[in-house]
Amino acid sequence: MTTPRVLRHEDTDQLVADAAQHLLSTLLQLQDSQETVHLCLTGGRTANRIYERFAELVPGSGLRPESLHLWWSDDCFVSTTDPDRNALQALSILARTLQLSSAQTHPMPASDGKADPTEAAYAYANDLDGTIFDICLLGLGPDGHVASVFPGRPQGPDQGSSLVIGVTDSPKPPSERISLTLKAINRSQRVWVLVSGTDKAQAVAGALGGDPQLPAAQVHGQQETLWFVEEAAAVELPFYRCEL
């Protein structure tokens, strides 16, 4: 387990620019030392803005798309073409400048391919198998959830040996989802949590303070745990926990 390192940002624009540049720089470093790089993506407005900026930085950067494999930390259990799909949103952005084959992208199964979230989760766990993410990106909910692991739900935080779970009672619509478990997240080499908005301030403070009821308090990378936090979301943090 690594100690979380907090990077404060003046506003969301600064967070987006910094996270996108850090993502590109880290991927380039990884590609210098390994043949394949596994990146796990998250959903949400802030994440999509980071993908937009990242896509703008790719041309001329030297990034080799053929070495990159994309995964997802969670997704809505809806049809493949539903605009709520995290995978559809991210790939629509990244495909503008990244040429990725179907073998390199690993979206979670959709409702028009599997009978229910449990079956979809089982299929994704088989696809994932022994894959270790080099970088796992996560968002944070105002209630302290990450991916679709929600506090006070049977699915989390204690999820046994499962790597992927089907969620049928998500408090955030739609109710049916698929999610990595904390076990799958925490075996990642690097875990980066992306947070913006004043409504997240209490969750940020609770998670970094170690509140055992919050799934976000239990996520960590094997080599690195980074929190990219907008100032508005960091207002309840003790200043000494942060780096400028």
N, C-alpha and C positions, 0 to 999 in steps of 0.2 A: 504494500500500500504506500502511495506517495502523499505527501502533505499538499493540500490545495494551495495554489499560488493565484492570487487575485490581481487582475489587470483592470484598473479603473479607466473609464473613458468619459470624456466630457459630455458626449451625446451619442445618439445611435449612429449618426454618420461616421463619427470617429471609430466607433466599435466595429462597424461594417468594414471600413477601410483597413483597419489593423488586422482584424480576423482573416480577411481575404488574403492579405499580403502574407500573414504568418502561415496560412494554409498552403499557399503556393511555395513559399520558401522551404517549409518542412517537407512537402512532397518532393521537391527537387533534391533535397538532401537525402531522402530515403531512396530515391531512384539511383543515386550514385553508389549505393551499397547493397541493393537487393533488386531482384528481377521483377517481383510483383509487389504492389502496394495495395493494401486493403483499406478503403475509406468508408466509414459508416456515416450516413447522412441523417439529419433530423429534418423535421418540417417546421412550418411557422413563418410569419412575416419577416422576422429578423434573419432567419436562416436563408430565406429566399433572396433577400437583399445581399447577403454575403455571397451567395452563388452567382448573382448578377455581377458583382464586382470581381469575383474570382474569374468568371468567364471573360471579362474584359482584359484581365491581366495575362491570360494564357498565351495569346498570339505573340510569338517571338521570345517567349520565356525559356524555351528549351524543355518544357514539360513533354514527356512522352506518354500520350494517352493510352498507347497499347499496353503499358505496364500497370494501368490503374483498374482496380475492381471496385465497384460501388455497391454498397449494402445500405439497408435502412434500419433505424432503431425501432420504428413503429410505423403503422399506417392504418388508415380507416379500412374496414372490411366492406368495401363498396365495389362497384363495377370497375373494370379496367380503365374506362374512359371518364369516370367521374372526376370532376375538377377538384374535389376534396382530397384526392389521392396525393400524398406527399411525393411519391415516386414520379407521378405525372408532372407535378409542378417543377420538381428539381430537374428532371431530364429535359423538360421543355426549355429550361434556361441554359443548362450546361451544353446541350447539343448544338448550340449556336457556334461554339468555338472548339468543342471537344468531339472528336470522332471516336465513338465508343461502339463496339460490337455488342450484340445481344448476349454473348458469352461473358462479357465484362460487367454487365449490369444485373443486379440481383434484387429486383423489387419483390416485396411480399405478395403472396397470392391474393387475387381479387375474388369478389363474390361470384363472378361469372365463371370461375374456374374451380372453386372449392365449395363444399356444401355448407360449411360453417367456420367460425373463427378457430375452433379447436383443430379441425382438419387442416386448415391453412397454416396454423402454427406448427403442427407436426411436420408438414411438408417443408416449411422454411428452416426448421431445426435440422432436417436431413440435408438440406442444401448447404446450410452453414457448417455443420459437422465440426471439424477441428479448426476452422478459420479463426485466426486471431486478428483483430483490427489493429492496424498501425495507428489510426486516428479514429476515434468515435466522437462525433459531434452530438450534443444534446441541448435541448431547450429546457426551460424551467417554467412550470405552471405556478400561478399565485398560491396554490395549495401545497406546493413543494413536490409535485410529481415530475418525473422525468420519463421520456418515452411515453408509454401508456401504463406505467406502474404508478398507481395512485395510493395515497395514504389511506389506511383504514379499509382496504379492500382485500379479499382473500388472496389475490394475486401477488400482493407485496406487503411488506418487504421480504418476507420469508417465502421463497418460491422453490425450495428444494434443489433438485438437480436439473430442472428444466432450463433450457436456453431460450425458448420462445414460448409465449403463452397466448391463448385466445382470450379476449376480453369481451364479455357480453353485457356488462352493466356499467360502462364508462360514464362517469358524471359529466364528462365533456362530450357533447354530441359529435359524431354519431356514436351510439351506445356500443356498437360492435367494432372491435379493433383487433389488431395483432401487435404484439410487442416483444422486444427482447426483454429478458429478465435481468436483474442486477448481476447475476452470475455471468451472463454473456457480456454485459457491458464492462464489468470489472476485470475481465481477463484481457481487455484491450491494452495496448502499449501506452497509448495517450488518450485521455478523456478530456474533452474541452466542453465546458458548459457556457452557453451563449445567452445572456440575459439583458433585456432592456425593458423599461417601463416602471413607473412608480408603484404599480400594483404588485410588483414582484419583490419589493424591498423587504417585507417581513419574511418571505420565503428564503431570500438570499441570506439574511441574518440567521435564521433558524438552521438552515442547511449547513452553513459554514461554522455555526456554533455547535454542531453535532447533535441536533434534535433527533433522537432515534425514531420518532414517528414519521419523519420525512424521508421518502426514498432518495431525494437529492443529497441528503446528508451521508448517504452510504455509497455514492459512486466515486470511483477513483481509477486512475490508470496505473499500470505496472511501472511505467517509467516517468509519467508526468500527469498531473492533474491541473488544468488551467481553467480559471473562471474569467471570461471576458464580460465585464459588468459595466453597464452604463451608469453614470453618476447618480441618476435618479433612482436606480435600483440598488445603489450601494449606500444610501443615506443612513441606514441603521447599522452599518458595519463599523466596528472600531477601526480607526484609521491605521493603526499599526498592522492590521491584517492585509493591507493593500500595498500595491506597488504602483508608482506613477511612471 
